[in-house]
Amino acid sequence: MTEKLQEETDKRRKATIFVISGDLEKLFAAFSIAIGAATCNIEVKMFFTFWGLRALKKNVHTGESLFARMLGILESGDINKANPGKYKFLGLGRWMFKKMVKEKNVTGLAELRQLAINLGVELYSCDTTMEVMEIPKEKLIDKVADPVGVGWLIEQSLQSDFIYSL
């Protein structure tokens, strides 16, 4: 085997997952894909921005200014408060979906996030979104790396073998 071919074989593949949505089903998909890739020994980095940040937030209110506090109230809660993008049924959609997941013995969203962390998936938050929405790093779960910008996302994407956006 040539040296270059050996380097290609030894190189660990990389995936970047870009999460902009906080919809329940999209977060399920994002963490499921991350877990699947991580179990295939692929280095996975997830970048969360805008409504996707719900997946990383603790169950606390955010925001200091009037508009940021209003947004913090509207988007209050952690990953367990994620709603389906469709079929909300005046708030019953989340309850129905969680009930269906439990009845089918499927791993819940918070547990999927923890499994991804346990498998070494790296979680990153968007610094600009955090600044605009006034979400300090202390209001995120402990396993989130320091906030990064879109330049970091582009660099990671260029180095990745697999890029997924939700």
N, C-alpha and C positions, 0 to 999 in steps of 0.2 A: 504494500500500500504506500502511495506517495505521501510525502510530508503534508502537502496541502489537503489531500483527501482525509488524512488522519485528523487534521485540525477541524475540518468540516464535521467529521463524525463526533469529535470530542466536544464541540461547541454546544452549549445548552441553548435550546431554542427559547425565544422570548415572545410574550404576548402583552399587548396593551389594550385595556378595556376602558372606554370613555363613557361615563355614566352621567347623562344630563337630566334624565327623567327620574322622578321619585315615585312613579306608578308601581304598584305592587307587583304586577306581572313582569315588568321590565327589570325590577330589582331581583326578582326570582331568577330571571334569565341571566342577568349579569353575574350573579354569584354562582349559579349552576355552571355556567361556561368557565368561570375562573377556577372552580373546584375541579372540573373535568380536565382543564389544561394543567393545573398543578399536579394532579395525580398522574399525568403523562410526563412528569418531570420538566414541564415548561415553566420558565420564570414568568410570573404574572404580576403586572402592575396595573392597579385600577385607579383612575382619575375621576373624581366626583366634582361636579359643578352644578350650579343653580339648584333645581329641585332634587337632584340626585344626592345632595348633601344630607338629606334626611337619613339616608342609610348610615351615616357616620355620626349623627348627632346623638347626644344624651337626651333623656326626656326632661328637658329644661326649656324655659323661655329664653329668647335671645333678643338683642336689639336694645340700643340706648336712646336713639332719636325717635321721634313720634312715628315716622313711617317704618322704621326698622322694627319698632315694638309691635306695630300693627301687623307687619309681615310675620314677625315671630309668633304672634297669637294665631294668625291664620294657618301658619305652617308649624304649629306647635307639635310636640311629640317626637318620638324617636322612630326607629325602623318599624316598630310594631303599629304605628299609626299610618303606615303607607296604605293608600286607597287604590283600588283598581282604576285603570284608565277608562274603562268602560263599565257599564252596569253597576253604577254606584248605588242605585236604589235608595236614595236619600240616606245614605250612611250604612245601609244594611249589606252592601256589597262586600266590604272588608270582613264583616262577621260571617257572611255566607262562605266566602272564599276560605277563610281560616277554618271553618267547620268542615268544609269539603276536604281540605288538606289533612286535617287531623283524622277524619274518618278513613281516609285512604292510607294513613300511616306514612305520609310524606313529611320530610323534614321542613320545619317552619323557617321563615325568612331570617329571624335573628340567629337561629342555629346554623343556617347556611353561612351567614356572615362569620360566625365564630369558627366554623369548619374551615372556611377559606383562610382565616388568620392562622389557624393551627397548621395548615398546609404550607404556610410561608407566603401567601399572597400579600403583596404590599399595597396598602391603601394610602392614597394621597388626596388632599382637598385642594380646591382652586383658591389661591390667595385673593384674587380679585373678587370673586363671589363672596368670600368670607368678609372682605372689607366692606363691600356694598351692603350686604345683608346684616352686617355687624354681628358676626358669629365668631367669637374668640376661640382659639384652639382649645382652651380649657373646657369648652362646651361640647367637644367631640370626644368619642370613645378613646381610650388610652392607646390603642394600637395604631392610630393614624400618624403617619410621618408628618414632618413639618410641611406647611402649605407650600405649594409650588405654582408656577404660572404656566401659561399656554406654551411658552418656549420650551419648557421641560417636557410637556406633552408631545410636542412636535419632535423633539430629539428622541424621546422614547419610541415614538411611532416609527421613526426612520430606522431605528435599531431593531424593530420587532419583525418577527416572521408572521405574526397574526395580529390584526387590529380589529376591534369590534366596538361599535358605538350604539348606545341605547338612549 
